[in-house]
Amino acid sequence: MEASDQVPDEDLETQQLLLAASQHNTRQLQMLLRTGTASVQDPETGFTPLHAAIAACKPSSSQAHTESRENGHQFSELANSTSTDDGYGPGEDEIQNAAKTMKLLLEDGAIWNDVDMNNETPGCLALRLGLKDLYAIMVDAGVRAEILLNRLDEYEMLSDGLDGEDIEGVEKSNGGDLEHKNTAPESSLDVQEAGEESIATAELNSDDYLRSSLTFYNDKIVDQLQNGVMMTWEADIMKRTADLLVPNEGLRVLNVGHGMGIIDGFIQEKSPSAHHIIEAHPQVLAQMRRDGWYEKSNVTIHEGKWQDVVPKIIGQSMLFEAIYFDTFAEDYKALRDFFSDQLIGLLEDKGKWSFFNGLGADRQICYDTYTRVVELDLFEAGFDTQWETIHVLDIDKEAWKDVQRRYWVLEDYKLPICSFTG
């Protein structure tokens, strides 16, 4: 064989790692990882060793997966299935061996959200194959990675000197920058999409959004980049949220982010004694004037960004029994700052608050990961969280017309209701 026909050592090492992972041969993997890396990818399939370890457990029957969809989207029946030796799926020993292999790879730096040529992360693959136990391992890995990234961002411990390095399965990124709805995430949940049909993202930040021109349709608001700011398909979520937050008349309520006014309309139906709304976009404020919000006797509108308005409200010693938070073009760090630093000065001791839980909602593994991350951060900030699952009916494709990116593709919405611990 001529030198030009020889397989490069690097390619050979990659194939050896993938083979050992697919065979769940942890002893061989340990030897290979002494000189190799757990984040290699097959040049043809894009498989990482994590993908290979999971794919080796693929059930032999195809009937269980005829309803599956790519990227871990919309197959709750598979998500609720268990890995059992039923004649079709892998046996318990095989699942345990795969789990040991995956944990070894993750401990050695495997990236939890690398995608293959099918645009699937290892977690997406596990969910599509109905491998609940292995999917849970990937969610746990994502939670650990995101918490670490958020802490590193918070304390700025990696401002110098980490170029070219990954930290135990954490993709290099700006931790804590996962953004709401369809703004551009920058945390490790920002999965690199593959192929022409991937979901496009646009760089957005709050200041750019507030300067942007909005278009108001009957069923949506979009900005000048065709990002969906708010859409009427969210109405069922907003109604249920209002019912849980404002169960009685006569409560004092604060809503941060008016948008189309969907939840504010439901709040008004509860006849609150005081209804405060914070809104910053000048066009939304103008629409609120046209819609008569400024004339409602129990409504107070605060014009400006919540970061500027909230300290003034706190300074007036105003407390609320219900608070809702749904801003646009702000990252997760903004939400965390709100509930970690501001809510204690706004919420009554027995009050409740909620937020639009759309973090990572264009991929099931990301949504499940960040739902866990938020819950942990809420607990650290002194809040207990109760979750209610709301089934999201199939959203008509026409609803996404004039919207450049679908910011919701999942079947179930996890609605959070938060209150002070104790």
Disulfide bonds with the S-S distance in Angstrom:
none
